[in-house]
Amino acid sequence: MRFSPLSAIEFGWETFKKRPWFFAGAVVILLVANILNVGITSGVNTLSGGTLEEPTLFANLVNLALSALILMGAVAFFLAAHDDPNGVDYSVLWHPTPYWKFFAASLLTSLAIGFGLVLLIVPGLIAMVLFMFSTFLVVDRGVGPFEAMRASMELTKGNRWPVFGFAVLTALIVVLGVLALGVGLLVAVPIVGLATAYAYRFLSGGPENAAAADAELAA
């Protein structure tokens, strides 16, 4: 059964509608966490002799470390929300294990995509598709970074064009959220997060998981 980007987006929207204020609240929590990250990083940068234009290496490392922790919580939250949208709560946003595996997978994936974009853009887009689910695999299965990247490549095999189309659609949704005075992100981010969790579950679990998700849509 072929992955459908539109089915993933539909799942995200329908699930969001079940608890809109709850999911919007999760985005606010993530936003506050990112604001705190900026504040902490700025303080570390000042104390270590950096400037706004030229932050210190230590400040950049602190930023990366905290950003990974926030992203890890977001991935865990949207996976849990996909599996149990009515039972998930905000406590899932705190998910610090396995942190170092997640940090490494996130860093390696970002470097692969960034390096590919610098080369000729296309290699970066290919890397984005191949490694899209690396961090999900770390959170869901607790695997190491290299195993997660290899597994992500396997998951997308046979569905890479649909996965690319999904990436484009989700990017457009986020852009629309930003254009809606930023407030639209309270809707856009949960839809994208839930849709990405759907895509991961579909590709990692096969048609059975997709059928279960579609049954939820019809309920």
N, C-alpha and C positions, 0 to 999 in steps of 0.2 A: 504494500500500500504506500503510495507516494505522499510525501509530506506536502501539506497545503498551507502556504503562508496566511491566506485569508482565514482558514479555519483557526489558526493560532491566534490571530488578531481578534476574531469573533469570540473565542474562548476568553481572552483577556478582558474584552468589553463586557461580556455577559457576567463574568465572575466579579468584575469591579462593581457592577450594578447591584449585586447582592448585598454588599456592605460598603457603599461609596465613602461614607465619612470615616470608616475604619481605615480603608486603604489610603485615603487622603492624609489621615493622621500619621500613617507610617512614613509617608513622604516627608511630612513636616519633621518627624523625628530624625530622619536621615539628613535633612537639610540642616537642622540644628547641629547634628554631629559633624557635618562638614564645615560649618561655621566655626565650631570649636577647634576643629583641626587647623583651620586657617589661623585662628588666634594663637594656638599653641606653637604652630610652626613659625609664625611671625616673631613671637617672643624668643624662641630658640635662636632664630636667625639674628635678632638684635644682640642677644647675649653672646653669640659666637662671632660677632664682628661683621656680619653680613649687611647688605643693603637690599632694598626692594628690587633694584635692577640686577644685583649680583648676590643672590642668596648663597649661603655657605653649603658645603657638601653635607655637613651634619644636619642642617635644617632640611635639606632635600630628602635625606634619609628618614628623618622623623616624619616628614609629610608622606612619603611612600608607605611607611610602616602603619601610620594611622589610617591612610586611605584604604589600604588592604583590609584592615580590620572592619572598616565601615562597609566596604563592598562585600566582604564575607558574610556579614550579617544580612545584607540585602539579598544575596543569593539564597541563603538559608531560609529567609522569610518567604520569598516568592515560591520556592520549592514547597514549603510547608503549606502556603496558601493555595497552591495548585492542588495539593493532595487532600486538603481539608479546609476549604474556604470559610466554612462556618465555625470551625473550632480553633483556627490559628489565632494567636495573640501576639502582642508586641514583644513579649519576652524572647521570642525567636530571633529578634534583631540582634541579640547578644549571642554570637556564635563564634567564640575565639579558637575553636579547634577544628581541624589541625592547622594552626595558624601558619607555621613556617612552610608547609607544603603549599598552602594557598598563596602565600606571599611570593614564593618562587614561581609558581605557575602563572600568577598574574604578571609578574615582572617579565618572565621569559616570553609570554604571549604578547605583551605590549612591545617588547623589543623587536620581536619578529615582525609584527605589523608595522611598527615605526620604521624599521630598516627597509622593509619592502616598499613602503610609501616613498621613502627617500630615493630608492633606486629608480623606479619607473611607475609608481602608483599601483599598477596592476598586480605586481607581486605582493604588495601590502594588502590589497583586497582579497587575494587568494588566501593569504595567511589569516585574515580576519574570518573567512568562511571556515577554513580548516580547523582553527583553534577556538571557535566561538564558544564551545561548551567545556573548555578545559577547567575553568573555575567551578562550574557546576559539578563536574566529575569529582573534583577534590572534596567539595562539601558533601556530596551525596555518597561517595564510595570511600573517601579517605585515602585515595591513591596519591602517589608522588607526582611531582610536576611533569616529568617526562612521560610517565605512563598516562597521565591525564591528557597530554597533548597528542600522544599516539591514539588514545581511545577516541578523542574528539575527531581525529581524522577518519577513523573507522565509522563513527556515527554518521558523519556527513556523506560518506561514500554513497553514490547513487542519487543523492538529493542536493548536490552542491549548488545547482542553479536555483532551485526553490529556496535554499537557505540564504543565498545571496539576495534573492528577491525579498525574503523576510527581513534581512538586515536593512535593505533600502526602505521598506515600508515602516519599520520601527523608527528609523532615523527621521523619516518625514513626520511621524506622529510626534516625536520629541520636538522637532522644529516648530510644528504647529502649536505645541504646548508653550514654547518660549514666546512665540509671536502673540499668543493670547495673554499678553502682559505678564507672562511668567506664571500666572495663576493656573493656566492650563496644564502645567506640569503636575499639579495635584491629581489630574486625571490621566495624563499621558504616561507618567512614570509607572503607575500601577498596571496600566494596560500592557505596556511593553514588558514589564517584569513578569507578569502572569503569562503573557504570550510566549516569552522566551522559556519559561518553565515548562509550558505545554510542548514547545518544540523539542526541548531536551527529553522530556518523558516519552514523547512519540518516537523519537529517533533511538532512544536507548531501550525502550520497552516494546517497540513494535506496535502493530495494529490493535493489540488488546488494550493498551493504555489509551490509545486514541479513541477507541470505541467507548471506553469508560468516560473519557472526557466529553465526548459528544453526547453521551447519555445525560451527563450533568447539564449540558446546555439545554437539552430538551425538557429537563425537569422544571 
